[in-house]
Amino acid sequence: MKLALTLLIVLSLSFITVAGVQVYRFLHTRPDPSGSARTVHIPHGASLSKIAQILESEGVITDRHKFLIVAKFSTLGRSIKAGEYSLNTSLLPLEVLNILKEGKTLFYAVTIPEGYTIKQIAELLSQLHLVNEDRFLKLTSDADMIKAVGVEAKSLEGYLFPDTYYLDKTMSEEAIIKKMVSRFWEIFNADLQNRAKEMGFSYHQIVTLASIIEKETGVEEERKLISAVCHNRLKRKELLQSDPTVIYAIKDFNGNLTREDLKIDSPYNTYRYPGLPPGPIANPGKASLLAALYPADVDYLYFVSKNDGTHQFSSDLKQHNTAVKKYQLNGRIKNDKPFGAGN
């Protein structure tokens, strides 16, 4: 009996010693010393066993079983963070564990251009595999979501601030939306909100006006002039006659705005309905927001494209008609496009 017990102890110690040596070798073995980059995705809620399996399949570790032993018997394995990681086959197992524990996930620099609509933003983020496009769009018109980010509107159009964001693939659609709207409030701060009140506008009206300015021109020097035209027309209770607002109301716009398009019955059709449309038609940048709040001190009521990216501004209809004949008449007749004030 004593002999059997002694033999069992010896065998157990031998097994432990052998296992210990194997684990020691595992800890000091690089899968591929020459090194090869791997992008590894660790899903939310993945077990240690699943994580070890993923790492082994990607060639980042040599043995998932030994990795599991090390992870379980160390504090490192208790706080592995989900996400997308850039790992290398030349890393030692403990180096891999440290990276996963510290959550050094991959971030993508995503630039949202000024003037993009919510739909365009959703498409861009979807192409980068950062959001589900349908879910993103649904959330931007969800009442609870809109309330959660402090916006008083029916949609978040206009409030997803154009900027460069660093996003990772573990971020939810809600988190990305909150990040963008939070950036909007950083820019459209209390001072700008007070300026809107002093002018007799709600912040929503100013964002709406800024979105029109954003879509009407990409020339920095013209933003405050466009703003002045809009403000002057609003004061005189004249139709804004802005093409971009009509285009916003047209589903699957083909790029050719016609006279028939100007007849559509939509609150966004500023050729038919006075005042501002019910909400923004795009997401404006800081320059357009400031232009909406600080228009140029001019009496312009009209502007027309000069076909070089800039516009000719006029104070009365006679001047405007002369500018239209000079820059747009032939093209407009040929393409059956309108030549109202906002062109």
C-alpha positions in Angstrom: 0.0 0.0 0.0 2.8 2.4 1.0 4.7 1.4 -2.2 1.6 2.2 -4.4 1.1 5.6 -2.7 4.8 6.4 -3.1 4.6 5.4 -6.8 1.5 7.6 -7.3 3.2 10.6 -5.7 6.3 10.1 -7.8 4.2 9.8 -11.0 2.2 12.9 -10.0 5.3 14.9 -9.4 6.8 13.7 -12.6 3.6 14.7 -14.5 3.6 18.1 -12.8 7.3 18.5 -13.7 6.8 17.5 -17.3 3.7 19.7 -17.6 5.5 22.6 -16.0 8.4 22.2 -18.4 6.0 22.2 -21.3 4.1 25.3 -20.1 7.5 27.0 -19.5 8.6 26.2 -23.0 5.2 27.4 -24.3 5.6 30.7 -22.5 9.0 31.2 -24.1 8.1 30.1 -27.6 7.3 32.6 -30.4 5.0 31.0 -33.0 6.9 32.6 -35.8 10.1 34.5 -34.8 10.2 36.2 -38.2 6.8 37.8 -37.4 3.6 38.1 -39.3 0.8 40.6 -38.6 -2.7 39.3 -37.8 -5.9 41.2 -37.3 -7.8 39.3 -34.6 -11.4 39.9 -33.5 -12.4 39.0 -29.9 -16.2 38.9 -29.7 -18.1 40.3 -26.8 -18.8 37.6 -24.2 -16.3 35.1 -25.6 -15.1 32.6 -23.1 -11.4 32.0 -22.4 -11.6 28.8 -24.2 -13.1 30.5 -27.3 -10.5 33.2 -27.2 -7.7 30.6 -27.0 -9.2 28.8 -30.0 -9.3 32.1 -32.0 -5.7 32.9 -31.2 -4.5 29.5 -32.1 -6.4 29.5 -35.4 -4.8 32.8 -36.2 -1.3 31.5 -35.4 -0.8 34.0 -32.6 -0.2 31.1 -30.1 1.0 27.6 -30.6 -1.2 25.7 -28.1 -4.7 26.8 -27.0 -4.7 24.3 -24.1 -1.5 25.7 -22.5 -2.7 29.2 -23.2 -5.9 28.4 -21.3 -3.9 27.1 -18.3 -1.7 30.2 -18.2 -4.8 32.6 -18.6 -6.8 30.8 -15.9 -3.9 30.8 -13.4 -2.9 34.4 -13.9 -4.7 37.6 -13.3 -4.3 38.5 -17.0 -7.0 36.1 -18.2 -9.7 37.6 -16.0 -10.0 41.0 -17.8 -9.6 40.3 -21.5 -11.4 43.0 -23.4 -13.4 42.4 -26.6 -12.4 44.1 -29.8 -10.3 44.0 -32.9 -6.6 43.7 -32.3 -3.5 43.9 -34.4 -1.3 41.0 -33.1 1.9 39.4 -34.4 3.0 35.8 -34.6 6.4 36.9 -33.1 4.7 37.7 -29.7 5.2 35.6 -26.6 2.0 34.3 -25.0 2.2 36.7 -22.0 2.7 39.6 -24.4 -0.5 38.6 -26.2 -2.3 38.4 -22.9 -1.1 41.8 -21.8 -2.3 43.4 -25.1 -5.7 41.8 -24.6 -5.9 42.8 -21.0 -5.0 46.4 -21.7 -7.6 46.6 -24.5 -5.2 47.9 -27.1 -7.9 47.6 -29.8 -7.6 48.8 -33.4 -9.1 52.3 -34.0 -10.2 53.5 -37.4 -9.9 57.2 -38.2 -13.2 58.1 -39.9 -13.7 61.5 -41.4 -17.3 62.6 -41.9 -17.4 65.3 -44.6 -19.3 68.5 -44.0 -22.7 68.5 -45.6 -23.2 64.7 -45.5 -26.7 63.6 -44.8 -27.5 61.0 -42.2 -28.0 58.4 -45.0 -24.6 59.2 -46.4 -23.0 58.9 -43.0 -24.7 55.5 -42.4 -23.5 54.3 -45.8 -19.9 55.4 -45.1 -19.8 53.7 -41.7 -21.5 50.6 -43.0 -18.8 50.3 -45.8 -16.2 50.4 -43.1 -18.1 47.6 -41.2 -18.5 49.8 -38.2 -22.3 49.9 -38.1 -25.4 48.2 -39.3 -26.8 50.7 -41.8 -30.5 50.0 -41.2 -30.1 50.1 -37.4 -28.0 53.3 -37.5 -30.7 55.0 -39.6 -33.5 53.8 -37.4 -31.8 55.1 -34.2 -31.3 58.6 -35.7 -35.1 59.0 -35.8 -35.8 57.1 -32.6 -37.5 59.4 -30.0 -35.7 57.9 -27.0 -32.3 58.1 -28.7 -32.9 61.7 -29.7 -34.0 62.6 -26.2 -31.0 60.8 -24.7 -28.6 63.1 -26.7 -30.4 66.3 -25.7 -31.8 67.2 -29.1 -35.4 68.5 -29.5 -36.3 67.4 -33.0 -37.8 64.5 -34.9 -34.5 63.4 -36.4 -30.8 63.8 -35.7 -30.2 65.1 -39.2 -28.0 68.1 -38.6 -26.6 67.0 -35.3 -24.1 64.3 -36.4 -21.2 66.7 -36.4 -18.8 66.4 -39.4 -15.3 65.6 -38.0 -12.7 62.9 -37.8 -13.6 60.3 -35.3 -11.5 57.3 -33.9 -13.9 54.4 -33.8 -13.4 50.7 -33.1 -15.6 47.8 -34.1 -16.8 47.1 -30.6 -18.7 50.4 -30.5 -22.4 50.1 -30.9 -24.5 52.3 -33.2 -25.8 54.1 -30.1 -22.2 54.8 -28.9 -21.2 56.2 -32.3 -24.2 58.4 -32.6 -23.7 59.8 -29.0 -20.1 60.5 -29.8 -21.0 62.6 -32.9 -23.9 64.5 -31.2 -21.6 65.1 -28.2 -19.1 66.7 -30.6 -21.9 68.9 -32.0 -22.8 70.2 -28.5 -19.1 71.0 -27.9 -19.1 73.2 -31.0 -22.6 74.6 -30.7 -21.9 75.7 -27.1 -23.9 77.9 -24.7 -22.4 81.1 -26.3 -23.7 80.1 -29.8 -27.0 79.0 -28.4 -27.4 82.4 -26.7 -26.6 84.1 -29.9 -29.4 82.2 -31.6 -31.8 83.3 -28.9 -30.7 86.9 -29.3 -31.5 86.7 -33.0 -34.9 85.3 -32.3 -34.2 81.8 -33.6 -34.2 78.4 -31.9 -31.0 76.4 -32.1 -32.9 73.9 -34.4 -33.7 76.8 -36.8 -30.1 77.9 -36.9 -28.9 74.3 -37.6 -31.5 74.1 -40.4 -30.3 77.3 -41.9 -26.6 76.3 -41.5 -27.4 73.0 -43.4 -28.8 75.0 -46.3 -25.7 77.2 -46.3 -23.5 74.1 -46.2 -25.2 72.6 -49.3 -25.4 75.9 -51.2 -21.6 76.6 -51.3 -18.3 75.0 -50.5 -16.5 78.4 -50.7 -15.5 79.7 -47.3 -15.8 83.4 -48.3 -19.4 82.9 -49.5 -20.9 81.3 -46.5 -21.8 84.5 -44.7 -23.1 86.0 -48.0 -25.4 83.0 -48.5 -26.5 83.4 -44.9 -27.3 87.1 -45.5 -29.5 86.2 -48.5 -31.4 83.7 -46.5 -31.8 86.1 -43.5 -32.9 89.0 -45.8 -35.5 86.8 -47.5 -36.8 85.5 -44.2 -37.2 89.1 -42.8 -39.1 90.1 -46.0 -41.1 86.9 -45.8 -40.0 85.9 -49.3 -39.6 82.3 -50.4 -36.0 81.0 -49.9 -36.2 79.2 -53.2 -33.2 76.9 -52.3 -32.6 74.0 -54.7 -30.9 71.8 -52.0 -34.0 71.8 -49.9 -36.1 70.5 -52.8 -33.4 67.9 -53.6 -33.6 66.7 -50.0 -37.3 65.9 -50.4 -36.7 63.9 -53.6 -36.1 60.2 -53.1 -33.3 58.8 -55.2 -32.5 62.2 -56.8 -30.8 61.7 -60.2 -28.8 64.9 -60.2 -31.0 66.8 -62.6 -33.4 69.2 -60.9 -36.3 70.2 -63.2 -39.2 72.7 -63.1 -41.5 69.7 -62.3 -39.5 68.9 -59.2 -40.2 72.4 -57.9 -43.9 71.6 -57.8 -43.6 68.7 -55.4 -45.7 69.1 -52.3 -43.2 68.9 -49.5 -42.5 71.1 -46.5 -38.9 71.0 -47.7 -39.9 72.6 -50.9 -38.9 76.2 -50.3 -40.2 77.2 -53.7 -43.7 76.5 -52.4 -43.6 77.0 -48.7 -42.3 80.1 -46.9 -39.7 80.2 -44.1 -37.3 77.5 -43.2 -38.0 73.8 -43.9 -39.0 71.8 -40.8 -35.4 70.5 -40.2 -31.8 70.4 -41.4 -31.1 68.9 -44.8 -27.6 67.8 -44.0 -25.0 67.9 -41.2 -23.3 71.3 -41.3 -19.8 72.1 -40.1 -18.7 74.8 -37.7 -18.1 77.4 -40.5 -21.7 77.1 -41.7 -23.1 77.2 -38.1 -21.2 80.5 -37.5 -22.3 81.9 -40.8 -25.9 81.2 -39.9 -25.4 83.1 -36.7 -23.3 85.9 -38.1 -24.5 86.8 -41.6 -22.7 89.4 -43.7 -24.0 92.9 -43.4 -25.2 93.2 -47.1 -28.6 93.6 -48.7 -28.3 90.7 -51.2 -31.5 88.9 -52.0 -30.3 86.6 -54.9 -27.4 84.5 -56.0 -26.7 82.5 -59.1 -23.9 80.0 -59.8 -21.1 81.2 -62.0 -20.3 77.6 -62.9 -16.9 77.7 -61.3 -17.9 76.9 -57.8 -18.6 80.5 -56.9 -21.8 82.6 -57.1 -22.8 86.1 -58.3 -24.8 87.9 -55.7 -27.5 90.6 -56.4 -29.6 93.0 -54.4 -32.6 93.2 -56.8 -34.3 91.1 -59.4 -33.0 93.1 -62.3 -29.4 92.5 -61.3 -30.2 88.9 -60.7 -31.8 88.4 -64.1 -28.8 89.9 -65.8 -26.6 87.5 -63.9 -28.8 84.6 -64.8 -28.5 85.5 -68.5 -24.8 85.8 -68.2 -24.1 82.6 -66.3 -27.0 80.2 -66.5 -29.7 81.0 -69.1 -28.6 78.7 -71.9 -27.7 75.8 -69.7 -30.9 76.2 -67.7 -33.1 76.1 -70.8 -31.3 73.2 -72.2 -31.5 71.2 -68.9 -35.0 72.5 -68.0 -33.8 73.6 -64.6 -35.2 76.4 -62.5 -33.3 79.6 -62.0 -34.7 80.9 -58.7 -32.9 82.8 -56.0 -31.0 80.0 -54.6 -29.1 78.9 -57.8 
